[in-house]
């Protein structure tokens, strides 16, 4: 039943070559996996559901980050503010203007995309560290606006978000219902991203990352594609923010500070830059590992006095994870997975 | 007018501390091409170590300073060896990330050892004020200003005239040629991190004498970016001069623009707006060297 792919290239059409799932076995397995994911929440506790929802939201954000930084090579520290823009758009549209969820969420993405495009304009002149600085400055300026434009955003007090009601069903009644909003969005985001990199636009992004001067020489319009990269990745960030707003029910600017961008940057670096599976692994890892370790320490603290490292533990673990990954496995978890697959494919030979 | 002078004087004092922190940053960048996002956290740790030595262990000031410097050297060496050595040759985003991870670790450790409360140094300096340009300036400010100026002078002279300083500049300029002349670049890396950490600790110490210390101190690590970009990432005089410029600008903005915004945070933003403007007009700053990319 396991299909064995013959050695060599036997594809007859572009369609076959570009297919995401190359064999019928893969298609069936992925289908079964999605069905499993849809049934799974019935058996999970609210805490695990909360983790699952957080991971789904994080996956979308990590994909966005990977599009601009991993695939296009433009280091962007503006994610925090862009997610905030998405969250606030949803909050304002749903609570002050009464927009339904299927309108507010895409509009949140769109507003964040516009903001992201503006933050990203320095990318036309700057590179590397300088671009990171410019996007960081953009982040703080947007945050400043969110914090101070009290009439629109409620300033430090924040805004409450109306329930996301779809087909008459409150999607945020509890974690279980939200799961059925977050998971399909995440799956949609993953497939959209995978598809993006089969198209001309995606290839242009990768060309820009590899050598943008050369890309321009072969005819890639840097102006258009760099801004498009920021646009698309910020759209993802906006959707992330919108979902976050619906989930949290009350948002204020404190949740959207610079550490959010650093979180997402960590996700894609730990997971693997320039790889979609990498974004998924990274999101899962960065969300779950501190939680798991915190539970372990809580359990262990019954036997040993470890009280005072509780609160900042998450920070320390986070920092430690990043540093260790970058020292020992800079290409991330996706590379580890590739290495493992290659090892088993070639065993018992070495190469 | 009085208001204006007060802002300027305040700006100069704060600017001297900014100049110190920026100097540390530029030092690391010049020697090893690493952008140290953890500089603010090093200042934070320095401030807390100072607190621990002065307040918790009740060690007199000069010994505290000396001990904290020794600890700074040790910390600098450890960081360089364990965290940065493996990062040689990795792309920019990885290096940025590693220093961010380091910043997280340092911040978390500080919080776990000393808690999140605001702490203050025991009063070291008499609370008197003297009159400068017709306005009262407290002794504390004056002392911190003169200390930073003294150290800035020491470091400038070190880099210009001492053997080790010249060796560091050589290694920063061209590693391979420096190595061929017999300069141990590994030692230079370690030394530059040690000195930068000492400078950061000193900055933390001074900030501790002026203000209460809290976790927010690490924001100075973000504020240092407008300063080094304005001055030029690899220029020591640039860092010093723009430290003062940004310090003054920040205070002027806080004084004149802040009243229009009720939420606050104008002071932090002003530096970053300046950063954005500089990046658009003159990305290499006032004294930085232009990077020319060739295919």
Boltz contact constraints between the chains, C-beta under 6 A:
constraints:
  - contact:
      token1: [A, 75]
      token2: [B, 93]
      max_distance: 6.0
  - contact:
      token1: [A, 126]
      token2: [B, 283]
      max_distance: 6.0
  - contact:
      token1: [A, 128]
      token2: [B, 92]
      max_distance: 6.0
  - contact:
      token1: [A, 129]
      token2: [B, 35]
      max_distance: 6.0
  - contact:
      token1: [A, 129]
      token2: [B, 92]
      max_distance: 6.0
  - contact:
      token1: [A, 130]
      token2: [B, 279]
      max_distance: 6.0
  - contact:
      token1: [A, 130]
      token2: [B, 283]
      max_distance: 6.0
  - contact:
      token1: [A, 133]
      token2: [B, 225]
      max_distance: 6.0
  - contact:
      token1: [A, 134]
      token2: [B, 279]
      max_distance: 6.0
  - contact:
      token1: [A, 137]
      token2: [B, 272]
      max_distance: 6.0
  - contact:
      token1: [A, 137]
      token2: [B, 275]
      max_distance: 6.0
  - contact:
      token1: [A, 137]
      token2: [B, 276]
      max_distance: 6.0
  - contact:
      token1: [A, 140]
      token2: [B, 269]
      max_distance: 6.0
  - contact:
      token1: [A, 140]
      token2: [B, 272]
      max_distance: 6.0
  - contact:
      token1: [A, 144]
      token2: [B, 265]
      max_distance: 6.0
  - contact:
      token1: [A, 144]
      token2: [B, 269]
      max_distance: 6.0
  - contact:
      token1: [A, 147]
      token2: [B, 263]
      max_distance: 6.0
  - contact:
      token1: [A, 148]
      token2: [B, 261]
      max_distance: 6.0
  - contact:
      token1: [A, 148]
      token2: [B, 263]
      max_distance: 6.0
  - contact:
      token1: [A, 155]
      token2: [B, 263]
      max_distance: 6.0
  - contact:
      token1: [A, 213]
      token2: [B, 295]
      max_distance: 6.0
  - contact:
      token1: [A, 262]
      token2: [B, 100]
      max_distance: 6.0
  - contact:
      token1: [A, 269]
      token2: [B, 97]
      max_distance: 6.0
  - contact:
      token1: [A, 308]
      token2: [B, 112]
      max_distance: 6.0
  - contact:
      token1: [A, 309]
      token2: [B, 112]
      max_distance: 6.0
  - contact:
      token1: [A, 312]
      token2: [B, 108]
      max_distance: 6.0
  - contact:
      token1: [A, 312]
      token2: [B, 111]
      max_distance: 6.0
  - contact:
      token1: [A, 312]
      token2: [B, 112]
      max_distance: 6.0
  - contact:
      token1: [A, 315]
      token2: [B, 104]
      max_distance: 6.0
  - contact:
      token1: [A, 315]
      token2: [B, 107]
      max_distance: 6.0
  - contact:
      token1: [A, 315]
      token2: [B, 108]
      max_distance: 6.0
  - contact:
      token1: [A, 316]
      token2: [B, 105]
      max_distance: 6.0
  - contact:
      token1: [A, 316]
      token2: [B, 108]
      max_distance: 6.0
  - contact:
      token1: [A, 318]
      token2: [B, 104]
      max_distance: 6.0
  - contact:
      token1: [A, 319]
      token2: [B, 101]
      max_distance: 6.0
  - contact:
      token1: [A, 319]
      token2: [B, 104]
      max_distance: 6.0
  - contact:
      token1: [A, 319]
      token2: [B, 105]
      max_distance: 6.0
  - contact:
      token1: [A, 320]
      token2: [B, 105]
      max_distance: 6.0
  - contact:
      token1: [A, 322]
      token2: [B, 97]
      max_distance: 6.0
  - contact:
      token1: [A, 322]
      token2: [B, 101]
      max_distance: 6.0
  - contact:
      token1: [A, 323]
      token2: [B, 83]
      max_distance: 6.0
  - contact:
      token1: [A, 323]
      token2: [B, 98]
      max_distance: 6.0
  - contact:
      token1: [A, 323]
      token2: [B, 101]
      max_distance: 6.0
  - contact:
      token1: [A, 326]
      token2: [B, 94]
      max_distance: 6.0
  - contact:
      token1: [A, 326]
      token2: [B, 98]
      max_distance: 6.0
  - contact:
      token1: [A, 327]
      token2: [B, 86]
      max_distance: 6.0
  - contact:
      token1: [A, 330]
      token2: [B, 90]
      max_distance: 6.0
  - contact:
      token1: [A, 330]
      token2: [B, 94]
      max_distance: 6.0
